Amino acid sequence: MEIYFATTNFGKVQSLQRDLEKHGISVIHKEMDLIEPRSSDVQEIAEAKIRQAYAQIKKPTVVIDAGFYIDALNGFPRAFVNFSLETIGLEGILKLTEGKERGCEFRECLAYLDERLDKPEYFFAHVRGQLSETCRGIMQKHLWSKLGLIFIPEESNKTLAEMSYDEYLDWRKISREKNSLGKKLYDWISKRS
């Protein structure tokens, strides 16, 4: 089976590909800029993106929308991560959280659509962690966001950007066993066949 992944973020493609290739599902990167509605709801954004992408690709297609939620800031920046990174940057996010609780999480919504569905199917994941006090580590091509420089996943004392590639894969394996969008998608596809 082949699934097209409409995104400009190759890191997200690699991540899903690692989850699905062991089940014989190929993920084909389709680089597309999709129009996103102004919304803080990752599912609403994913729905708009999947409908646009599927209208062009007309084959089994996925999109992912993600948000970053900081507990002490009532969830800010939510789905406005890119806007926040472009305007106030990581330094601004860290400034806003000075002296506050550091709890945060990534939330992802994967939307899937093919010719057999009238409406998209949605899958959700949450990854909890803490904000570091400063930017730590270096950006690496397997990281899907600059937030990797300030996000310390639960059960770790390193940011994602401080981890070696092997450490990242070990963390990801443990994290994804509990919370894998690829596994959720595969389980749904296998029950449907």
Accessible surface in RSA format (square Angstrom, percent):
REM  Atomic radii and reference values for relative SASA: ProtOr
REM  Chains: A
REM  Algorithm: Lee & Richards
REM  Probe-radius: 1.40
REM  Slices: 20
REM RES _ NUM      All-atoms   Total-Side   Main-Chain    Non-polar    All polar
REM                ABS   REL    ABS   REL    ABS   REL    ABS   REL    ABS   REL
RES MET A   1   101.03  52.3  49.19  32.6  51.83 123.4  54.86  46.6  46.16  61.2
RES GLU A   2    94.09  54.0  86.00  65.1   8.09  19.3  23.04  44.6  71.06  58.0
RES ILE A   3     0.00   0.0   0.00   0.0   0.00   0.0   0.00   0.0   0.00   0.0
RES TYR A   4    35.85  16.7  35.85  20.4   0.00   0.0  16.76  12.6  19.09  23.5
RES PHE A   5     0.33   0.2   0.33   0.2   0.00   0.0   0.33   0.2   0.00   0.0
RES ALA A   6     1.52   1.4   0.00   0.0   1.52   3.5   0.00   0.0   1.52   4.0
RES THR A   7    16.68  11.9  11.49  11.6   5.19  12.4   8.87  11.9   7.81  11.8
RES THR A   8    73.68  52.4  49.95  50.6  23.72  56.5  19.32  26.0  54.35  82.2
RES ASN A   9    39.97  27.6  34.00  32.9   5.97  14.4  17.58  42.3  22.39  21.6
RES PHE A  10   107.40  53.7 102.96  63.8   4.44  11.5 102.96  62.4   4.44  12.7
RES GLY A  11     5.63   6.9   0.00   N/A   5.63   6.9   0.67   1.8   4.96  11.1
RES LYS A  12    39.88  19.5  37.73  23.1   2.15   5.1  16.05  14.5  23.82  25.4
RES VAL A  13     1.86   1.2   1.86   1.7   0.00   0.0   1.86   1.6   0.00   0.0
RES GLN A  14    45.89  25.7  44.32  32.4   1.57   3.7   9.50  20.2  36.38  27.6
RES SER A  15     8.38   7.1   8.38  11.2   0.00   0.0   5.52  11.8   2.86   4.0
RES LEU A  16     4.66   2.6   2.56   1.8   2.10   5.3   4.17   2.9   0.49   1.3
RES GLN A  17    61.13  34.2  61.13  44.7   0.00   0.0   7.75  16.5  53.38  40.5
RES ARG A  18    54.02  22.7  44.99  22.9   9.03  21.5  38.91  53.2  15.11   9.2
RES ASP A  19    10.64   7.5   9.65   9.6   0.98   2.3   1.56   3.7   9.07   9.0
RES LEU A  20     0.00   0.0   0.00   0.0   0.00   0.0   0.00   0.0   0.00   0.0
RES GLU A  21   106.35  61.1  89.16  67.5  17.19  40.9  31.61  61.1  74.74  61.0
RES LYS A  22   151.32  73.8 111.46  68.4  39.86  94.9  77.17  69.5  74.15  79.0
RES HIS A  23    66.85  36.5  39.38  27.4  27.48  70.3  36.27  37.4  30.58  35.6
RES GLY A  24    57.14  70.5   0.00   N/A  57.14  70.5  39.04 107.1  18.10  40.5
RES ILE A  25     8.00   4.6   6.49   4.8   1.51   3.6   7.18   5.2   0.82   2.2
RES SER A  26    58.24  49.2  52.87  70.6   5.37  12.4  20.66  44.0  37.58  52.6
RES VAL A  27     8.56   5.6   0.00   0.0   8.56  20.6   0.00   0.0   8.56  23.2
RES ILE A  28    55.15  31.4  52.18  38.9   2.97   7.2  55.15  39.7   0.00   0.0
RES HIS A  29    56.99  31.1  32.50  22.6  24.49  62.7  19.08  19.7  37.91  44.1
RES LYS A  30    90.51  44.2  89.54  54.9   0.97   2.3  34.16  30.7  56.35  60.0
RES GLU A  31   122.31  70.2  96.25  72.8  26.06  62.1  29.40  56.9  92.92  75.9
RES MET A  32    20.12  10.4   9.83   6.5  10.29  24.5  16.83  14.3   3.29   4.4
RES ASP A  33   134.53  94.2 102.61 102.1  31.92  75.5  37.52  88.3  97.01  96.8
RES LEU A  34    27.85  15.5   5.05   3.6  22.80  57.3   6.26   4.4  21.59  58.1
RES ILE A  35   141.89  80.7 135.98 101.3   5.91  14.2 141.01 101.5   0.88   2.4
RES GLU A  36    85.07  48.8  63.02  47.7  22.05  52.5  17.01  32.9  68.06  55.6
RES PRO A  37    46.57  33.9  30.10  27.4  16.47  59.9  41.80  34.5   4.77  29.6
RES ARG A  38   231.28  97.1 198.24 101.1  33.04  78.7  74.86 102.3 156.42  94.8
RES SER A  39    14.45  12.2   5.61   7.5   8.84  20.4  10.14  21.6   4.31   6.0
RES SER A  40    43.16  36.5  33.69  45.0   9.47  21.8   6.87  14.6  36.29  50.8
RES ASP A  41    70.43  49.3  63.42  63.1   7.01  16.6  24.34  57.3  46.10  46.0
RES VAL A  42    13.59   8.9  12.96  11.7   0.63   1.5  12.96  11.3   0.63   1.7
RES GLN A  43    64.12  35.9  64.12  46.9   0.00   0.0   9.32  19.8  54.80  41.6
RES GLU A  44    86.63  49.7  80.89  61.2   5.74  13.7  31.22  60.4  55.41  45.2
RES ILE A  45     3.55   2.0   3.55   2.6   0.00   0.0   3.55   2.6   0.00   0.0
RES ALA A  46     0.00   0.0   0.00   0.0   0.00   0.0   0.00   0.0   0.00   0.0
RES GLU A  47    62.75  36.0  62.75  47.5   0.00   0.0   8.95  17.3  53.80  43.9
RES ALA A  48    31.13  28.6  21.42  33.1   9.72  22.1  29.67  41.8   1.47   3.9
RES LYS A  49    18.89   9.2  18.89  11.6   0.00   0.0   6.68   6.0  12.21  13.0
RES ILE A  50     0.00   0.0   0.00   0.0   0.00   0.0   0.00   0.0   0.00   0.0
RES ARG A  51   103.41  43.4  96.15  49.0   7.26  17.3  50.04  68.4  53.37  32.3
RES GLN A  52    51.58  28.8  43.90  32.1   7.68  18.3  37.47  79.8  14.10  10.7
RES ALA A  53     0.00   0.0   0.00   0.0   0.00   0.0   0.00   0.0   0.00   0.0
RES TYR A  54    40.18  18.8  40.18  22.9   0.00   0.0  32.86  24.7   7.33   9.0
RES ALA A  55    59.30  54.5  46.51  71.8  12.79  29.1  52.94  74.6   6.35  16.8
RES GLN A  56   123.11  68.8  90.48  66.1  32.63  77.7  38.39  81.7  84.72  64.3
RES ILE A  57    20.44  11.6   4.83   3.6  15.61  37.6   9.64   6.9  10.80  29.3
RES LYS A  58   140.64  68.6 123.28  75.6  17.36  41.3  96.42  86.8  44.23  47.1
RES LYS A  59   104.13  50.8 103.19  63.3   0.94   2.2  57.48  51.7  46.65  49.7
RES PRO A  60    27.74  20.2  27.74  25.3   0.00   0.0  27.74  22.9   0.00   0.0
RES THR A  61     0.00   0.0   0.00   0.0   0.00   0.0   0.00   0.0   0.00   0.0
RES VAL A  62     0.00   0.0   0.00   0.0   0.00   0.0   0.00   0.0   0.00   0.0
RES VAL A  63     0.08   0.1   0.08   0.1   0.00   0.0   0.08   0.1   0.00   0.0
RES ILE A  64    11.79   6.7   8.14   6.1   3.65   8.8   8.14   5.9   3.65   9.9
RES ASP A  65     8.89   6.2   8.85   8.8   0.04   0.1   0.04   0.1   8.85   8.8
RES ALA A  66    29.19  26.8  18.03  27.8  11.16  25.4  18.11  25.5  11.08  29.4
RES GLY A  67     0.94   1.2   0.00   N/A   0.94   1.2   0.94   2.6   0.00   0.0
RES PHE A  68     0.06   0.0   0.06   0.0   0.00   0.0   0.06   0.0   0.00   0.0
RES TYR A  69    16.18   7.6  16.18   9.2   0.00   0.0  11.21   8.4   4.97   6.1
RES ILE A  70     0.00   0.0   0.00   0.0   0.00   0.0   0.00   0.0   0.00   0.0
RES ASP A  71    72.65  50.9  50.13  49.9  22.52  53.2  31.90  75.1  40.75  40.6
RES ALA A  72    38.64  35.5   6.72  10.4  31.92  72.6  19.37  27.3  19.27  51.0
RES LEU A  73    28.85  16.1  16.60  11.9  12.25  30.8  21.45  15.1   7.40  19.9
RES ASN A  74   125.58  86.6 112.09 108.3  13.49  32.5  31.96  76.9  93.62  90.5
RES GLY A  75    11.83  14.6   0.00   N/A  11.83  14.6   9.78  26.8   2.06   4.6
RES PHE A  76    73.22  36.6  70.44  43.6   2.78   7.2  72.81  44.1   0.41   1.2
RES PRO A  77     1.25   0.9   0.01   0.0   1.24   4.5   0.61   0.5   0.64   4.0
RES ARG A  78    94.46  39.7  94.46  48.2   0.00   0.0  14.12  19.3  80.33  48.7
RES ALA A  79    17.04  15.7   0.01   0.0  17.03  38.7   0.01   0.0  17.03  45.1
RES PHE A  80    83.18  41.6  80.33  49.8   2.85   7.4  83.18  50.4   0.00   0.0
RES VAL A  81    17.36  11.4  17.36  15.7   0.00   0.0  17.36  15.1   0.00   0.0
RES ASN A  82   106.54  73.5 103.67 100.2   2.87   6.9  23.11  55.6  83.43  80.6
RES PHE A  83   130.22  65.1 125.39  77.7   4.83  12.6 127.53  77.3   2.69   7.7
RES SER A  84     2.75   2.3   1.44   1.9   1.32   3.0   1.32   2.8   1.43   2.0
RES LEU A  85    30.64  17.1  16.32  11.7  14.32  36.0  16.61  11.7  14.03  37.7
RES GLU A  86   142.45  81.8 104.70  79.2  37.75  89.9  47.41  91.7  95.04  77.6
RES THR A  87    81.56  58.0  44.99  45.6  36.57  87.2  46.96  63.1  34.60  52.3
RES ILE A  88    72.34  41.2  54.96  40.9  17.38  41.9  61.46  44.3  10.88  29.5
RES GLY A  89    13.79  17.0   0.00   N/A  13.79  17.0  13.53  37.1   0.26   0.6
RES LEU A  90    12.46   6.9  10.10   7.2   2.36   5.9  10.10   7.1   2.36   6.4
RES GLU A  91   122.59  70.4 116.45  88.1   6.14  14.6  67.32 130.2  55.26  45.1
RES GLY A  92    16.74  20.6   0.00   N/A  16.74  20.6  15.42  42.3   1.32   3.0
RES ILE A  93     0.11   0.1   0.11   0.1   0.00   0.0   0.11   0.1   0.00   0.0
RES LEU A  94    16.38   9.1  15.24  10.9   1.14   2.9  15.34  10.8   1.04   2.8
RES LYS A  95   137.91  67.3 127.23  78.1  10.69  25.4  84.86  76.4  53.05  56.5
RES LEU A  96    80.32  44.7  73.19  52.4   7.13  17.9  77.13  54.2   3.19   8.6
RES THR A  97     0.00   0.0   0.00   0.0   0.00   0.0   0.00   0.0   0.00   0.0
RES GLU A  98   105.18  60.4  89.89  68.0  15.30  36.4  37.91  73.3  67.27  54.9
RES GLY A  99    90.08 111.1   0.00   N/A  90.08 111.1  45.55 125.0  44.53  99.7
RES LYS A 100    97.65  47.6  82.36  50.5  15.30  36.4  55.56  50.0  42.09  44.8
RES GLU A 101   141.10  81.0 133.69 101.1   7.41  17.7  53.99 104.4  87.11  71.1
RES ARG A 102    33.43  14.0  31.54  16.1   1.89   4.5  28.93  39.5   4.49   2.7
RES GLY A 103     8.10  10.0   0.00   N/A   8.10  10.0   5.55  15.2   2.55   5.7
RES CYS A 104     0.00   0.0   0.00   0.0   0.00   0.0   0.00   0.0   0.00   0.0
RES GLU A 105    16.10   9.2  16.10  12.2   0.00   0.0   1.32   2.6  14.78  12.1
RES PHE A 106    11.17   5.6  10.80   6.7   0.38   1.0  10.80   6.5   0.38   1.1
RES ARG A 107    84.72  35.6  84.72  43.2   0.00   0.0  11.44  15.6  73.28  44.4
RES GLU A 108    21.70  12.5  20.76  15.7   0.94   2.2   6.36  12.3  15.34  12.5
RES CYS A 109     0.00   0.0   0.00   0.0   0.00   0.0   0.00   0.0   0.00   0.0
RES LEU A 110     0.00   0.0   0.00   0.0   0.00   0.0   0.00   0.0   0.00   0.0
RES ALA A 111     0.00   0.0   0.00   0.0   0.00   0.0   0.00   0.0   0.00   0.0
RES TYR A 112     0.03   0.0   0.03   0.0   0.00   0.0   0.00   0.0   0.03   0.0
RES LEU A 113    10.98   6.1  10.98   7.9   0.00   0.0  10.98   7.7   0.00   0.0
RES ASP A 114     5.69   4.0   4.78   4.8   0.91   2.2   0.06   0.1   5.63   5.6
RES GLU A 115   123.75  71.0  90.47  68.4  33.29  79.3  59.97 116.0  63.78  52.1
RES ARG A 116   152.72  64.1 118.04  60.2  34.68  82.6  52.68  72.0 100.04  60.6
RES LEU A 117    41.05  22.9  25.94  18.6  15.11  38.0  27.34  19.2  13.71  36.9
RES ASP A 118   146.92 102.9 115.72 115.2  31.20  73.8  37.64  88.6 109.27 109.0
RES LYS A 119   145.33  70.9 143.41  88.0   1.93   4.6  86.84  78.2  58.50  62.3
RES PRO A 120     6.71   4.9   1.25   1.1   5.46  19.8   1.25   1.0   5.46  33.9
RES GLU A 121    57.51  33.0  56.34  42.6   1.17   2.8   1.91   3.7  55.60  45.4
RES TYR A 122    46.74  21.8  29.78  16.9  16.95  44.1  27.89  21.0  18.85  23.2
RES PHE A 123    18.31   9.2  15.44   9.6   2.87   7.5  18.31  11.1   0.00   0.0
RES PHE A 124    79.93  40.0  75.81  47.0   4.12  10.7  75.81  46.0   4.12  11.8
RES ALA A 125     0.82   0.8   0.17   0.3   0.65   1.5   0.35   0.5   0.47   1.3
RES HIS A 126    90.40  49.4  82.60  57.4   7.80  20.0  62.47  64.4  27.93  32.5
RES VAL A 127    19.30  12.7  16.38  14.8   2.92   7.0  19.30  16.8   0.00   0.0
RES ARG A 128    84.11  35.3  77.61  39.6   6.50  15.5  36.41  49.8  47.70  28.9
RES GLY A 129     1.46   1.8   0.00   N/A   1.46   1.8   0.12   0.3   1.35   3.0
RES GLN A 130    86.07  48.1  86.07  62.9   0.00   0.0  37.62  80.1  48.45  36.7
RES LEU A 131     4.31   2.4   0.00   0.0   4.31  10.8   0.00   0.0   4.31  11.6
RES SER A 132     2.26   1.9   0.00   0.0   2.26   5.2   2.26   4.8   0.00   0.0
RES GLU A 133   124.43  71.4 109.48  82.8  14.95  35.6  56.12 108.5  68.32  55.8
RES THR A 134    81.42  57.9  79.86  81.0   1.57   3.7  67.16  90.2  14.27  21.6
RES CYS A 135    53.74  40.7  30.80  34.4  22.94  53.9  25.12  63.6  28.62  30.9
RES ARG A 136    70.54  29.6  64.98  33.1   5.56  13.2  33.52  45.8  37.01  22.4
RES GLY A 137    40.84  50.4   0.00   N/A  40.84  50.4  13.31  36.5  27.53  61.7
RES ILE A 138   129.36  73.6 126.38  94.2   2.98   7.2 129.36  93.2   0.00   0.0
RES MET A 139    81.64  42.3  57.18  37.8  24.46  58.2  57.40  48.8  24.24  32.1
RES GLN A 140    41.85  23.4  31.92  23.3   9.94  23.7  23.86  50.8  17.99  13.6
RES LYS A 141   187.84  91.6 161.43  99.0  26.41  62.9 115.68 104.1  72.16  76.9
RES HIS A 142    11.82   6.5  11.17   7.8   0.66   1.7   5.81   6.0   6.02   7.0
RES LEU A 143    11.50   6.4   1.71   1.2   9.79  24.6   1.71   1.2   9.79  26.3
RES TRP A 144    48.34  19.4  33.11  16.0  15.22  35.7  34.09  18.2  14.25  23.1
RES SER A 145    22.31  18.9  13.75  18.3   8.57  19.7  20.44  43.5   1.87   2.6
RES LYS A 146   116.82  57.0 114.86  70.5   1.96   4.7  60.69  54.6  56.13  59.8
RES LEU A 147     1.10   0.6   1.10   0.8   0.00   0.0   1.10   0.8   0.00   0.0
RES GLY A 148     1.33   1.6   0.00   N/A   1.33   1.6   1.23   3.4   0.10   0.2
RES LEU A 149    24.77  13.8  24.77  17.7   0.00   0.0  24.77  17.4   0.00   0.0
RES ILE A 150     0.00   0.0   0.00   0.0   0.00   0.0   0.00   0.0   0.00   0.0
RES PHE A 151     0.14   0.1   0.14   0.1   0.00   0.0   0.14   0.1   0.00   0.0
RES ILE A 152    22.44  12.8  21.91  16.3   0.54   1.3  21.91  15.8   0.54   1.5
RES PRO A 153     1.70   1.2   0.58   0.5   1.12   4.1   0.58   0.5   1.12   7.0
RES GLU A 154    93.95  53.9  81.69  61.8  12.26  29.2  32.86  63.6  61.09  49.9
RES GLU A 155   156.29  89.7  99.85  75.5  56.44 134.4  62.89 121.7  93.40  76.3
RES SER A 156    39.94  33.8  11.99  16.0  27.95  64.4  16.68  35.5  23.26  32.6
RES ASN A 157   121.99  84.1 106.78 103.2  15.21  36.6  39.93  96.1  82.06  79.3
RES LYS A 158    74.79  36.5  74.79  45.9   0.00   0.0  51.39  46.3  23.40  24.9
RES THR A 159     0.00   0.0   0.00   0.0   0.00   0.0   0.00   0.0   0.00   0.0
RES LEU A 160     1.30   0.7   1.30   0.9   0.00   0.0   1.30   0.9   0.00   0.0
RES ALA A 161     2.59   2.4   0.00   0.0   2.59   5.9   0.00   0.0   2.59   6.9
RES GLU A 162    63.90  36.7  40.02  30.3  23.88  56.8  14.36  27.8  49.54  40.4
RES MET A 163     9.01   4.7   7.41   4.9   1.60   3.8   7.31   6.2   1.70   2.2
RES SER A 164    57.54  48.6  45.57  60.8  11.97  27.6  51.28 109.2   6.26   8.8
RES TYR A 165    99.92  46.6  95.07  54.1   4.85  12.6  73.41  55.2  26.51  32.7
RES ASP A 166   101.24  70.9  98.97  98.5   2.26   5.3  28.87  67.9  72.37  72.2
RES GLU A 167    68.02  39.1  64.20  48.6   3.81   9.1  35.37  68.4  32.65  26.7
RES TYR A 168     1.62   0.8   1.62   0.9   0.00   0.0   0.00   0.0   1.61   2.0
RES LEU A 169    53.60  29.8  49.74  35.6   3.86   9.7  50.03  35.1   3.57   9.6
RES ASP A 170    91.24  63.9  88.87  88.5   2.37   5.6  23.87  56.2  67.38  67.2
RES TRP A 171    37.63  15.1  33.37  16.2   4.26  10.0  31.14  16.6   6.49  10.5
RES ARG A 172    15.60   6.6  15.60   8.0   0.00   0.0   2.27   3.1  13.34   8.1
RES LYS A 173   129.57  63.2 124.48  76.4   5.10  12.1  71.99  64.8  57.59  61.3
RES ILE A 174    99.64  56.7  98.94  73.7   0.70   1.7  98.94  71.2   0.70   1.9
RES SER A 175    11.22   9.5   8.15  10.9   3.08   7.1   6.45  13.7   4.77   6.7
RES ARG A 176    28.54  12.0  27.40  14.0   1.14   2.7  10.56  14.4  17.97  10.9
RES GLU A 177   113.86  65.4  87.52  66.2  26.34  62.7  42.98  83.1  70.87  57.9
RES LYS A 178   141.94  69.2 106.32  65.2  35.61  84.8  84.90  76.4  57.03  60.8
RES ASN A 179    22.42  15.5  22.23  21.5   0.19   0.5   6.45  15.5  15.98  15.4
RES SER A 180     7.24   6.1   4.42   5.9   2.82   6.5   3.45   7.3   3.79   5.3
RES LEU A 181     5.89   3.3   5.68   4.1   0.21   0.5   5.68   4.0   0.21   0.6
RES GLY A 182     0.10   0.1   0.00   N/A   0.10   0.1   0.00   0.0   0.10   0.2
RES LYS A 183   100.60  49.1  99.91  61.3   0.68   1.6  72.09  64.9  28.51  30.4
RES LYS A 184    74.07  36.1  68.52  42.0   5.55  13.2  51.46  46.3  22.61  24.1
RES LEU A 185     0.00   0.0   0.00   0.0   0.00   0.0   0.00   0.0   0.00   0.0
RES TYR A 186    61.35  28.6  61.35  34.9   0.00   0.0  24.20  18.2  37.15  45.8
RES ASP A 187    45.29  31.7  44.64  44.4   0.65   1.5  13.89  32.7  31.40  31.3
RES TRP A 188    52.00  20.9  48.60  23.5   3.40   8.0  34.55  18.4  17.45  28.3
RES ILE A 189    15.28   8.7  15.08  11.2   0.20   0.5  15.08  10.9   0.20   0.5
RES SER A 190    53.17  44.9  31.41  41.9  21.76  50.1  25.81  55.0  27.35  38.3
RES LYS A 191   174.75  85.3 140.00  85.9  34.75  82.7  96.64  87.0  78.11  83.2
RES ARG A 192    54.97  23.1  29.34  15.0  25.62  61.0  28.29  38.7  26.67  16.2
RES SER A 193   116.71  98.6  55.16  73.6  61.55 141.8  65.41 139.3  51.30  71.9
END  Absolute sums over single chains surface
CHAIN  1 A    10055.0       8233.7       1821.3       5303.1       4751.8
END  Absolute sums over all chains
TOTAL         10055.0       8233.7       1821.3       5303.1       4751.8
